[in-house]
Amino acid sequence: MPKLKTHKASKKRFKVTGTGKVKRTNAYKNHILTKKSTKRKRKLRKGDYVSASDAATVKRLLPYA
């Protein structure tokens, strides 16, 4: 069977943990930060997990993760 290709955009955005969960970073933290409160920006620093319904799709895009 041939090798599967990794989806390069997904590779840059997601990491699969040892237990199989998919980690992601929060959106809205790249630009136009002056109008966002310090509290809001601080909360966006911490990553989060991809929802269970989307995790299967992401794992298909990252076959060797």
C-alpha positions as CSV (number, residue, x, y, z in Angstrom):
1,M,0.0,0.0,0.0
2,P,1.4,3.5,-0.9
3,K,2.3,6.0,1.7
4,L,-0.4,8.5,2.7
5,K,0.2,12.2,2.3
6,T,0.0,14.5,5.3
7,H,-2.2,17.6,4.9
8,K,0.5,20.3,5.4
9,A,-1.9,23.1,6.6
10,S,-3.2,20.8,9.3
11,K,0.3,19.7,10.3
12,K,1.0,23.4,11.2
13,R,-2.2,23.9,13.2
14,F,-2.7,20.7,15.1
15,K,-0.8,18.3,17.4
16,V,-2.0,14.9,18.5
17,T,-1.3,14.1,22.2
18,G,-0.2,10.7,23.5
19,T,-3.7,9.8,24.5
20,G,-5.0,10.6,21.0
21,K,-6.7,14.0,21.7
22,V,-6.1,16.8,19.1
23,K,-4.7,20.1,20.4
24,R,-5.2,23.4,18.7
25,T,-4.4,27.1,19.4
26,N,-7.2,29.7,19.9
27,A,-8.2,32.1,17.2
28,Y,-8.4,35.9,17.4
29,K,-4.8,36.4,18.8
30,N,-3.0,37.5,15.6
31,H,-3.8,41.1,14.9
32,I,-6.0,44.1,15.9
33,L,-4.9,43.4,19.5
34,T,-5.2,47.0,20.8
35,K,-9.0,46.9,21.1
36,K,-9.0,43.5,22.9
37,S,-8.8,43.5,26.7
38,T,-5.7,42.2,28.4
39,K,-7.9,39.6,30.1
40,R,-9.2,38.4,26.8
41,K,-5.7,38.2,25.2
42,R,-4.4,36.3,28.3
43,K,-7.2,33.7,28.0
44,L,-6.4,33.2,24.3
45,R,-2.8,32.2,25.1
46,K,-3.8,28.9,26.4
47,G,-4.5,26.2,23.8
48,D,-7.6,24.0,23.6
49,Y,-8.7,20.6,22.3
50,V,-10.5,20.1,19.1
51,S,-14.1,18.9,19.6
52,A,-14.7,15.2,19.4
53,S,-16.8,15.5,16.3
54,D,-14.0,17.3,14.4
55,A,-11.1,15.3,15.9
56,A,-11.8,12.3,13.5
57,T,-11.5,14.6,10.5
58,V,-8.2,16.1,11.7
59,K,-6.8,12.7,12.4
60,R,-7.5,11.6,8.9
61,L,-5.5,14.6,7.6
62,L,-2.6,13.7,9.9
63,P,-2.1,9.9,9.2
64,Y,1.3,9.6,11.0
65,A,0.6,11.8,14.0
